[in-house]
């Protein structure tokens, strides 16, 4: 038995690991993978916090060349970084758009949080960026998306650990969003949020994870 264990340990130690490394700017904090250019291959988006050593923070986009190898095709600078990246079909043009929390570079106390949306038109030039106010200075790092009201448009859902709330920004169908509708919780601090159709009524529901898990079902009359 001892020799069998040693044999398997030697396999683990001496078996080569097939992996690739790609250089991106410092302070990489989140990652998202999806087919951004509709070529059938999943690309990679990396969100970065601001790094004082490089005076840079933002988004790196790595394109897949079709065989699992990537190249840096774009990088977008944001003064205070763009740490929490996600994506979905925001403006219904068949291309995945990128979104995340953006902190304005205005001085306190007016440096509010925003949802920054990087619209993707398939040209590998992500230069149309629009910011929608979150009307709060509380951090909202937990961000997801889904069709909350069954209108076939992707809405954005956020949660704040510090502020003990979650909220919904409704999509008007063109990639423009309403002001957030916030719901406050008591007795726990949200650490993650997810969105999905949990009761098969064609409306996406909200699940919040914390010291306990709560589910908010979406109905025409509200949550």
Order of alpha helices (4+ residues) and beta strands (2+ residues): alpha-beta-beta-beta-beta-beta-beta-beta-beta-beta-beta-beta-beta-beta-beta-beta
